[in-house]
Amino acid sequence: MAAPGENLRINSDRLWDSIMEMAKIGPGIAGGNNRQTLTDSDKQGRELFKSWCDEAGLTMGVDQMGTMFMTRPGTDPDALPIYVGSHLDTQPTGGKYDGVLGVLSGLEVVRSLNDLGIKTKHPIVVTNWTNEEGARFAPAMLASGVFAGVHTQDYAYARKDLDGLSFGDELKRIGWVGDETVGA
C-alpha cells in the first residue's frame, strides 16, 4: 500500500513492453503500424488488450459501435466514472504511439494502482474507441461521434470503405458488436 504523500509512479517498463507487443500486430512501414479499424489486425489488437485488462481485473462492456469500456470499480457505487483512453486503430502508415499510447497508458495507470494496493472512490474506465482515425471508414471519430450524438448509429453502420465494405458488416465480421446501447 502506498503511503500518503508518496511520489507514485507507473511501471514504465511494463508500459513500454505493452506498446511494443501491440506494435507487433499490424506492422506497417518504417517501424510503424497499419492496424486499421475493423480489420483482422484490429480484432487481434482488441483481443490482446482485453487479455491484459482481464489480468488487471477489469470488467468489459462493449457498445453497439464496438467501443470497449474496461472498468475498474471504485469504492463509491454512486461516484461518476473517470474515463481514460483513446483508440487502438491506426492510419495505414500510422506510428506505434498515436492512440495506442492513450489506451495503454490508461491500462498502465490501473495496473499500477493495483500493484500499489490503491483503491479509488470513482470507477476508472479505460476506453478503446472504434474508428477514431477514420482512415478506413470516414469520417474520423465515428464511434465517439455516435456516442456524443453527432451521428446516428445507422449512419455509422452504413459508412463504406474503398472496397465497398460497410462499417456495420465489418464490425459483425470481426465479432465486436456489443450489446450496450451507445452512450448508455
Secondary structure as the mmCIF struct_conf table of DSSP 4:
data_model
#
loop_
_struct_conf.conf_type_id
_struct_conf.id
_struct_conf.beg_label_comp_id
_struct_conf.beg_label_asym_id
_struct_conf.beg_label_seq_id
_struct_conf.end_label_comp_id
_struct_conf.end_label_asym_id
_struct_conf.end_label_seq_id
HELX_LH_PP_P HELX_LH_PP_P1 ALA A 2 ALA A 3
TURN_TY1_P TURN_TY1_P1 PRO A 4 GLY A 5
HELX_RH_AL_P HELX_RH_AL_P1 SER A 12 ALA A 23
TURN_TY1_P TURN_TY1_P2 LYS A 24 LYS A 24
BEND BEND1 ILE A 25 GLY A 26
STRN STRN1 PRO A 27 PRO A 27
HELX_RH_3T_P HELX_RH_3T_P1 ILE A 29 GLY A 31
STRN STRN2 ASN A 33 ASN A 33
TURN_TY1_P TURN_TY1_P3 THR A 37 LEU A 38
BEND BEND2 THR A 39 THR A 39
HELX_RH_AL_P HELX_RH_AL_P2 ASP A 40 GLU A 55
TURN_TY1_P TURN_TY1_P4 ALA A 56 GLY A 57
STRN STRN3 THR A 59 VAL A 62
STRN STRN4 ASP A 63 ASP A 63
TURN_TY1_P TURN_TY1_P5 GLN A 64 MET A 65
STRN STRN5 MET A 68 ARG A 72
BEND BEND3 THR A 75 THR A 75
TURN_TY1_P TURN_TY1_P6 PRO A 77 ASP A 78
BEND BEND4 ALA A 79 ALA A 79
HELX_LH_PP_P HELX_LH_PP_P2 LEU A 80 PRO A 81
STRN STRN6 ILE A 82 SER A 86
BEND BEND5 LEU A 88 LEU A 88
TURN_TY1_P TURN_TY1_P7 PRO A 92 THR A 93
STRN STRN7 GLY A 94 GLY A 94
BEND BEND6 LYS A 96 TYR A 97
HELX_RH_AL_P HELX_RH_AL_P3 ASP A 98 LEU A 116
TURN_TY1_P TURN_TY1_P8 GLY A 117 GLY A 117
BEND BEND7 LYS A 121 HIS A 122
STRN STRN8 ILE A 124 ASN A 128
TURN_TY1_P TURN_TY1_P9 THR A 130 ASN A 131
BEND BEND8 GLU A 132 GLU A 133
BEND BEND9 ALA A 135 MET A 141
HELX_RH_AL_P HELX_RH_AL_P4 LEU A 142 PHE A 147
TURN_TY1_P TURN_TY1_P10 ALA A 148 GLY A 149
BEND BEND10 VAL A 150 HIS A 151
HELX_RH_AL_P HELX_RH_AL_P5 GLN A 153 ALA A 158
STRN STRN9 LYS A 160 LYS A 160
TURN_TY1_P TURN_TY1_P11 LEU A 162 ASP A 163
BEND BEND11 GLY A 164 GLY A 164
STRN STRN10 SER A 166 SER A 166
HELX_RH_AL_P HELX_RH_AL_P6 PHE A 167 ARG A 173
TURN_TY1_P TURN_TY1_P12 ILE A 174 GLY A 175
BEND BEND12 ASP A 179 ASP A 179
STRN STRN11 GLU A 180 GLU A 180
HELX_LH_PP_P HELX_LH_PP_P3 THR A 181 THR A 181
TURN_TY1_P TURN_TY1_P13 VAL A 182 GLY A 183
#
